[in-house]
Amino acid sequence: MTQVSIEGKWILKSGIGAQLLPNTKITAEFKGGRLSGNGGCNQYNASYQQPQDDGFGKIHIGKIASTKIFCSEEINSQESSYFQALQQVREYELTDEDLIMPYPSPWRYLLFTRQ
């Protein structure tokens, strides 16, 4: 049976452009209603809730707060795209190895793999 818990540490593989910039690692850790990680430059955190009304697959991510480390314009742009996408996520799907989080505008998805 596929694991149904979103909790754990994840690394972003794709979903915010053609490909991730070299030497950047975008992470997400879901634990006890708190989301934290690295956006490629800055540490971030937010709350998250998983509504139980229809069970599996729904999520609401609260407002993201992050540190303000100076990074290149290119890395800042990638990080901003990631944060914007993450704020739009309303559902997710888990496979054996991956976390898929679709978001609109344009229709895409964040693809994470377990760390």
Contact map, one row per residue, 1 for C-alpha under 8 A:
1110000000000000000000000000000000000000000000000000000000000000000000000000000000000000000000000000000000000000000
1111000000000000000000000000000000000000000000000000000000000000000000000000000000000000000001110000000000000000000
1111100000000000000000000000000000000000000000000000000000000000000000000000000000000000000001110000000000000000000
0111110000000000000000000000000000000000000000000000000100000000000000000000000000000000000001000000000000000000000
0011111000000000000000000000000000000000000000000000000000000000000000000000000000000000000000000000000000000000000
0001111100000000000000000000010000000000000000000000000000000000000000000000000000000000000001000010000000000000000
0000111110000000000000000000111100000000000000000000000000000000000000000000000000000000000000000000000000000000000
0000011111000000000000000000111000000000000000000000000000000000000000000000000000000000000000000000000000000000011
0000001111100000000000000011110000000000000000000000000000000000000000000000000000000000000000000000000000000000011
0000000111110000000000000011100000000000000000000000000000000000000000000000000000000000000000000010000000000001111
0000000011111000000000001111000000000000000000000000000000000000000000000000000000000000000000000000000000000001111
0000000001111110000000001111000000000000000000000000000000000000000000000000000000000000000000000000000000000111100
0000000000111110000100000000000000000000000000000000000000000000000000000000000000000000000000000000000000000111100
0000000000011111101100000000000000000000000000000000000000000000000000000000000000000000000000000000000000000111000
0000000000011111111000000000000000000000000000000000000000000000000000000000000000000000000000000000000000011110000
0000000000000111111100000000000000000000000000000000000000000000000000000000010011001000000000000000000000000100000
0000000000000111111100000000000000000000000000000000000000000000000000000000000000000000000000000000000000000000000
0000000000000011111100000000000000000000000000000000000000000000000000000000000000000000000000000000000000000000000
0000000000000111111110000000000000000000000000000000000000000000000000000000000000000000000000000000000000000000000
0000000000001101111111010000000000000000000000000000000000000000000000000000010000000000000000000000000000000000000
0000000000000000001111110000000000000000000000000000000000000000000000000010010000000000000000000000000000000000000
0000000000000000000111110000000000000000000000000000000000000000000000000000000000000000000000000000000000000000000
0000000000000000000011111000000000000000000000000000000000000000000000000000000000000000000000000000000000000000000
0000000000000000000111111100000000000001100000000000000000000000000000000010000000000000000000000000000000000000000
0000000000110000000000111110000000000111000000000000000000000000000000000000000000000000000000000000000000000000000
0000000000110000000000011111000000001111000000000000000000000000000000000000000000000000000000000000000000000000000
0000000011110000000000001111100000001111000000000000000000000000000000000000000000000000000000000000000000000000000
0000000011110000000000000111110000111100000000000000000000000000000000000000000000000000000000000000000000000000000
0000001111000000000000000011111001111000000000000000000000000000000000000000000000000000000000000000000000000000000
0000011110000000000000000001111111110000000000000000000000000000000000000000000000000000000000000000000000000000000
0000001100000000000000000000111111100000000000000000000000000000000000000000000000000000000000000000000000000000000
0000001000000000000000000000011111000000000000000000000000000000000000000000000000000000000000000000000000000000000
0000000000000000000000000000011111100000000000111000000000000000000000000000000000000000000000000000000000000000000
0000000000000000000000000000111111110000000011110000000000000000000000000000000000000000000000000000000000000000000
0000000000000000000000000001111011111000000011110000000000000000000000000000000000000000000000000000000000000000000
0000000000000000000000000001110001111100001111000000000000000000000000000000000000000000000000000000000000000000000
0000000000000000000000000111100000111110001110000000000000000000000000000000000000000000000000000000000000000000000
0000000000000000000000001111000000011111111100000000000000000000000000000000000000000000000000000000000000000000000
0000000000000000000000001110000000001111111100000000000000000000000000000000001001100000000000000000000000000000000
0000000000000000000000011110000000000111110000000000000000000000000000000010011000000000000000000000000000000000000
0000000000000000000000010000000000000111111000000000000000000000000010100011001000000000000000000000000000000000000
0000000000000000000000000000000000000111111100000000000000000000011110000000000000000000000000000000000000000000000
0000000000000000000000000000000000011110111110000000000000000000011000000000000000000000000000000000000000000000000
0000000000000000000000000000000000011110011111000000000000000001111000000000000000000000000000000000000000000000000
0000000000000000000000000000000001111000001111100000000000000001110000000000000000000000000000000000000000000000000
0000000000000000000000000000000001110000000111110000000000001111100000000000000000000000000000000000000000000000000
0000000000000000000000000000000011100000000011111000000000001111000000000000000000000000000000000000000000000000000
0000000000000000000000000000000011100000000001111100000000111100000000000000000000000000000000000000000000000000000
0000000000000000000000000000000010000000000000111110000000111000000000000000000000000000000000000000000000000000000
0000000000000000000000000000000000000000000000011111000011110000000000000000000000000000000000000000000000000000000
0000000000000000000000000000000000000000000000001111111001110000000000000000000000000000000000000000000000000000000
0000000000000000000000000000000000000000000000000111111100000000000000000000000000000000000000000000000000000000000
0000000000000000000000000000000000000000000000000011111000000000000000000000000000000000000000000000000000000000000
0000000000000000000000000000000000000000000000000011111101000000000000000000000000000000000000000000000000000000000
0000000000000000000000000000000000000000000000000011111111000000000000000000000000000000000000000000000000000000000
0001000000000000000000000000000000000000000000000001011111000000000000000000000000000000000000000000000000000000000
0000000000000000000000000000000000000000000000000100001111100000000000000000000000000000001110000000000000000000000
0000000000000000000000000000000000000000000000000110011111110000000000000000000000000000011100000000000000000000000
0000000000000000000000000000000000000000000000011110000011111000000000000000000000000000111100000000000000000000000
0000000000000000000000000000000000000000000000011110000001111100000000000000000000000000111000000000000000000000000
0000000000000000000000000000000000000000000001111000000000111110000000000000000000000110110000000000000000000000000
0000000000000000000000000000000000000000000001110000000000011111000000000000000000000010000000000000000000000000000
0000000000000000000000000000000000000000000001100000000000001111100000000000000000000010000000000000000000000000000
0000000000000000000000000000000000000000000111100000000000000111110000000000000000100010000000000000000000000000000
0000000000000000000000000000000000000000000111000000000000000011111000000000000000000000000000000000000000000000000
0000000000000000000000000000000000000000011110000000000000000001111100000000000000000000000000000000000000000000000
0000000000000000000000000000000000000000011100000000000000000000111110000000000000000000000000000000000000000000000
0000000000000000000000000000000000000000010000000000000000000000011111000000000000000000000000000000000000000000000
0000000000000000000000000000000000000000110000000000000000000000001111100000000000000000000000000000000000000000000
0000000000000000000000000000000000000000000000000000000000000000000111110000000000000000000000000000000000000000000
0000000000000000000000000000000000000000100000000000000000000000000011111011000000000000000000000000000000000000000
0000000000000000000000000000000000000000000000000000000000000000000001111111000000000000000000000000000000000000000
0000000000000000000000000000000000000000000000000000000000000000000000111111100000000000000000000000000000000000000
0000000000000000000000000000000000000000000000000000000000000000000000011111110000000000000000000000000000000000000
0000000000000000000010010000000000000001100000000000000000000000000000111111111000000000000000000000000000000000000
0000000000000000000000000000000000000000100000000000000000000000000000111111111100000000000000000000000000000000000
0000000000000000000000000000000000000000000000000000000000000000000000001111111110000000000000000000000000000000000
0000000000000001000110000000000000000001000000000000000000000000000000000111111111000000000000000000000000000000000
0000000000000000000000000000000000000011100000000000000000000000000000000011111111100000000000000000000000000000000
0000000000000000000000000000000000000000000000000000000000000000000000000001111111110000000000000000000000000000000
0000000000000001000000000000000000000000000000000000000000000000000000000000111111111000000000000000000000000000000
0000000000000001000000000000000000000010000000000000000000000000000000000000011111111100000000000000000000000000000
0000000000000000000000000000000000000010000000000000000000000001000000000000001111111110000000000000000000000000000
0000000000000000000000000000000000000000000000000000000000000000000000000000000111111111000000000000000000000000000
0000000000000001000000000000000000000000000000000000000000000000000000000000000011111111100000000000001000000100000
0000000000000000000000000000000000000000000000000000000000001000000000000000000001111111100000000000001000000100000
0000000000000000000000000000000000000000000000000000000000001111000000000000000000111111100000000000000000000000000
0000000000000000000000000000000000000000000000000000000000000000000000000000000000011111110000000000001100000000000
0000000000000000000000000000000000000000000000000000000000111000000000000000000000001111111100000000111100000000000
0000000000000000000000000000000000000000000000000000000001111000000000000000000000000001111100000000111000000000000
0000000000000000000000000000000000000000000000000000000011110000000000000000000000000000111110000000110000000000000
0000000000000000000000000000000000000000000000000000000011100000000000000000000000000000111111000011110000000000000
0000000000000000000000000000000000000000000000000000000010000000000000000000000000000000001111100011100000000000000
0111010000000000000000000000000000000000000000000000000000000000000000000000000000000000000111111111000000000000000
0110000000000000000000000000000000000000000000000000000000000000000000000000000000000000000011111110000000000000000
0110000000000000000000000000000000000000000000000000000000000000000000000000000000000000000001111100000000000000000
0000000000000000000000000000000000000000000000000000000000000000000000000000000000000000000001111110000000000000110
0000000000000000000000000000000000000000000000000000000000000000000000000000000000000000000001111111000000000011110
0000010001000000000000000000000000000000000000000000000000000000000000000000000000000000000111101111100000000111110
0000000000000000000000000000000000000000000000000000000000000000000000000000000000000000000111000111110000001111000
0000000000000000000000000000000000000000000000000000000000000000000000000000000000000000111110000011111000001110000
0000000000000000000000000000000000000000000000000000000000000000000000000000000000000000111100000001111100111100000
0000000000000000000000000000000000000000000000000000000000000000000000000000000000001101110000000000111111111100000
0000000000000000000000000000000000000000000000000000000000000000000000000000000000000001100000000000011111110000000
0000000000000000000000000000000000000000000000000000000000000000000000000000000000000000000000000000001111110000000
0000000000000000000000000000000000000000000000000000000000000000000000000000000000000000000000000000001111110000000
0000000000000000000000000000000000000000000000000000000000000000000000000000000000000000000000000000011111111000000
0000000000000010000000000000000000000000000000000000000000000000000000000000000000000000000000000000011111111100000
0000000000000010000000000000000000000000000000000000000000000000000000000000000000000000000000000001111000111110000
0000000000011111000000000000000000000000000000000000000000000000000000000000000000001100000000000011111000011111000
0000000000011110000000000000000000000000000000000000000000000000000000000000000000000000000000000111100000001111100
0000000001111100000000000000000000000000000000000000000000000000000000000000000000000000000000000111000000000111110
0000000001111000000000000000000000000000000000000000000000000000000000000000000000000000000000001110000000000011111
0000000111100000000000000000000000000000000000000000000000000000000000000000000000000000000000001110000000000001111
0000000111100000000000000000000000000000000000000000000000000000000000000000000000000000000000000000000000000000111
